[in-house]
Amino acid sequence: MKWYNRFDWLIFFSWLILSLIGLVAIYSATQGPMHRDTFIAGNFDRQVLHVAIGLVIIILMQFLTPQTYVQLSWPVYILCLFIALLTVFFGIEVGGERNWLNVFGFRLQISEFMKLATIMVIAGFLASQRQFSIEEPKTLLVLLVLVALPVGFITLHGDTGTSMVYIGMIPFLLFWAGLSFGLSLLMVMPAVLAYLTVVNIVAAGIVAVMMCGMIFLVDRRPMVTVSGVLLGIAVIIGVQVALTEVLQPHQRARVEAFTNPAVDPQGAGWNVIQAKTAISSGGIYGKGFLQGTQTQLRFLPEQQTDFIFCVISEEFGLIGAGTTLFFFLILLSRMVFIAGSHKHAFARITIIGIASIFLVHIIVNLGMATALLPVIGIPLPLISYGGSSFLSFSIMIGLCLNLRFYERSFSIYDS
């Protein structure tokens, strides 16, 4: 079979189109009259360079065999941990977070690359276990350590947003690898209940009962159900105590502004109000390229990164926003299809892990843009401005393409 018949053009063109959508949105967010004399005016040129480098990386990655990536998983994971440790002590602080490291004049955000490294080392570990149960205590302990190490370092950087991505992506990964639905639901429960407790404690209680009921129905082990009940109670009480006794006044004000932006429209509620205004004002067709008032008058905070979806919605309307989500849907559905049909465990787990990273990023970023989730600095994959973010997602795409390309002609377990 010729190489172009084995290459997954659907994933590649989805990457390319989403990257171009990102460039258009970043141009609008940084090149308007109000932005020309600011530092962010150069972000578009830098992002063009990021896309070009990403394309080269994707092409070069196809010349390596899947076995090479299996062998590199542990060294890359350890290297990322080492760089993360260096960042704790020598990192550059930006926006209260010490998650940037200056490497030969370039700023590297290792937490972006750590996600894929963690996915690969987990996939390599699980694929090497010929006969095992993922629910065995020994296996779960190893997985816990593999995840806890990067999360711990990233938390020390002050990057709580990226830490939350791990919490979101790991249940998807482990469920695909064989973890029962009941235990997977148990892993998701803390994040869901913590969010609902902040928004509405009654809703949190109702959802907790429903989730425990689902766990009981699908997993008849009494210990799992009891664990769900105790965990639900602990999360709801813990969040309430944190809101009333632990948080400082300014932190409490930010939480209140998230649930009710009108409380502080000029302060903590500003981001939410401006983002919702931008999205709602776009209508079906949008205001037109470079015509968005919220974008061009710089009312939108961090519009080239956290709120890039608001730029798309305001200037290109529902059609532009829907088109963006459509190509994300194509990309994710294709990844899931490949993961489901691939014959190698390493490839299956790695690709579904990559899909889960994309999915969590998309959900959280859209949640921030629509005020359904607090702003925690999670970029929209391939669209938000950022070199480390874009290149890490491009590497993920390159790895998916590689594992798909060599599926029939190469065994990743050959020596």
Protein Blocks (a to p, Z undefined) as FASTA:
>chain_A
ZZklmpcfklmmmmmmmmmmmmmmmmmmmmgmklmmpmklmmmmmmmmmmmmmmmmmmmm
mmpcfklmmmmmmmmmmmmmmmmmmmmmmmcceehiacbcceehiacdfklmmmmmmmmm
mmmmmmmmmbacfkbmklmmmmmmmmmmmmmmmmmnopamlmmmmmmmmmmmmmmnopaf
klmmmmmmmmmmmmmmmmommlmmmmmmmmmmmmmmmmmcfklmmmmmmmmmmmmmmmmm
mmmmmpcfklmmmmmmmmmmmlmmmlmmmmmmmmmmmmmmnmmnonbehiafklmnomag
hklmmmmmmmmmmmnojmlmmmmmmmmmmmmmmmmmmmmmpcbfklmmmmmmmmmmmmmm
mmmmmmmmnopaccehiacehkagcfklmmmmmmmmmmmmmmmmmmmmocfkbZZ
